[in-house]
Amino acid sequence: MTAYLIKGVSVVGGDPTDLLVRDGVVAESGPGLSAPGATVLDADGLVALPGLVDLHTHLREPGREDAETVETGSRAAALGGYTAVCAMANTSPVADTAGVVEQVWRLGREAGLVDVQPIGAVTVGLAGERLAELGAMADSAARVRIFSDDGHCVADPKLMRRALEYVKAFDGIIAQHAEEPRLTEGAQMHEGEVSTRLGLTGWPAVAEEAIIARDVLLAEHVGSRLHVCHVSTAGSVEVLRQAKARGIRVTAEVTPHHLLLTDERAETYDPVYKVNPPLRTATDIAALRAALVEGVIDIVATDHAPHAVEDKECEWAYARPGMLGLETALSIALDVLGPEWDLIAERMSRAPARIAGLDTHGRNPAPGVPANLTLVDPSARRVIEPADLASRSRNTPYARMTLPGRIVATFLRGEPTVLDGKAVK
Ligand SMILES: NC(=O)N[C@@H](CC(=O)O)C(=O)O
C-alpha cells in the first residue's frame, strides 16, 4: 500500500502542517514530516476536511442504470469530496428487502470509490400501506439503520408511528419526505406569487410543515429518532427549533439547491429547476441558511437525483423532479457559508456520519484516524460544464455557473479515489 505525505495542508482551516497517510490511517501529523518512500503531495494552500458524508443520494441502481449506477454515482461522490453516501430506497425494485439492500451494498463495495450505505424503504414498494421488512434489512450484511420512503411521504400517521416504534429497538431512524400528499395534488412548483403569475399549481409550504409538526410529536410520543429530509421552508425551521428545544430526537437536512436557488427559476420553464420539495423564496433561503449555521438544521445533504435526458428535457409538467448534487455540493456550501471550515466539516461530514452511525467517517484528520479525507483548493474557481460531470445524468442546475472551490484529492481508507482533481479509477 502506497504511503502519501501531504505537505503544507491546512487541516480544517488550521495552520499549515503535514499529514502522513499510511496503512489506511493518518499515521502522523505535524510540520516538517519526512517519510522515505512515500509519495509526496504538495498541498500548499489546500484545506483537508474529513471525507464528506451524504445522507441522501439517489444512485438509481437497480432499475434506472441509464440515469446512474452505483459506480457512476460513487465516482461523482468521490469527485465531490465524499467518502460515504447513503443510497435512497426508491430504486426498481424498491430497496424494501434484505436482498435488494445487500445488492446495493455489494455493488458499492465492488466500485470501491466511496462507502455506500443503503437506506431501506419504510413501506413495501413505497406504497405507504404496510411496513417493509425493517428488521431483516437491519440484520442483513448491509446493516441498514436508516429507513425512508423518500420520493413519497409516509402519510399514514399510524404507519409512521409503527415504523418509529419498530426501529427504536435497534436505535434506527425514520427519514421522512415531509409532504402531505392531499395538499400537493398536481403541484408543479412552490405555491406563491410566482406560481400565481405562471399559472402553475402550487406546492404550499404548509404541506411540508404540517407533516414535520405531526412527526416530531409522534417521535416524542414514541421516544424514537426522526430525521427530516430536504427541509425547504422558514416555517419548517420554526417547527424544528421548537421540537429541539423540547428535547425531541429529531435531526434535519437541507440541500445545497434550497440554500441557493429561488422559485423564480421556474420562470425559465426549464425543468432542470423542477425538484421536490420545490425551490422556495428568498425569505426561506435566509431562514435555512441561518438555521444551518445555528444548528437547528444539522446537515447539508445533496438529494443527488440523476434523471435521464428524456425524463428531464421535456415539458415542465411531464419532467421528473430532482437535480444532481454530489459534484457541486461543497462549492455551493463554500459560496453560501464562506470559508467556515469547521462549520462545513461539521455539517457535511461529522454530523451526517454521527447520524448514520458511520464510525470510520466524519473524523478530522489526526493520528490514528482512518484516512477518509478530502483536499480542497478554496482559491480555485470553476465553470460547471454538465458534459464534464462523472454522473451518468446531466441535470445540474448550475450549468455554466462559476463556483468557488475545487476538490483536488479524496482518500478512502488511505487510498486515493481522486488525485489532481481526477478520478483514479
Ligand atoms: N427530490 C426529487 O425531486 N426527486 C427525488 C425523489 C423525490 O423526492 O421526489 C428522486 O428520486 O428523483
The ligand as an SDF file (V2000), in Angstrom:
LIG
                    3D

 12 11  0  0  0  0  0  0  0  0999 V2000
  -36.0080   15.1490   -4.8520 N   0  0  0  0  0  0  0  0  0  0  0  0
  -36.5340   14.9530   -6.0330 C   0  0  0  0  0  0  0  0  0  0  0  0
  -37.0080   15.9070   -6.6710 O   0  0  0  0  0  0  0  0  0  0  0  0
  -36.5700   13.7350   -6.5980 N   0  0  0  0  0  0  0  0  0  0  0  0
  -36.2800   12.5050   -5.9430 C   0  0  0  0  0  0  0  0  0  0  0  0
  -37.4190   11.9470   -5.2070 C   0  0  0  0  0  0  0  0  0  0  0  0
  -38.3460   12.9460   -4.6590 C   0  0  0  0  0  0  0  0  0  0  0  0
  -38.1000   13.3990   -3.5260 O   0  0  0  0  0  0  0  0  0  0  0  0
  -39.3260   13.2760   -5.3410 O   0  0  0  0  0  0  0  0  0  0  0  0
  -35.8810   11.4830   -6.9740 C   0  0  0  0  0  0  0  0  0  0  0  0
  -35.7070   10.3050   -6.6370 O   0  0  0  0  0  0  0  0  0  0  0  0
  -35.7110   11.8500   -8.1490 O   0  0  0  0  0  0  0  0  0  0  0  0
  1  2  1  0
  2  3  2  0
  2  4  1  0
  4  5  1  0
  5  6  1  0
  5 10  1  0
  6  7  1  0
  7  8  2  0
  7  9  1  0
 10 11  2  0
 10 12  1  0
M  END
$$$$
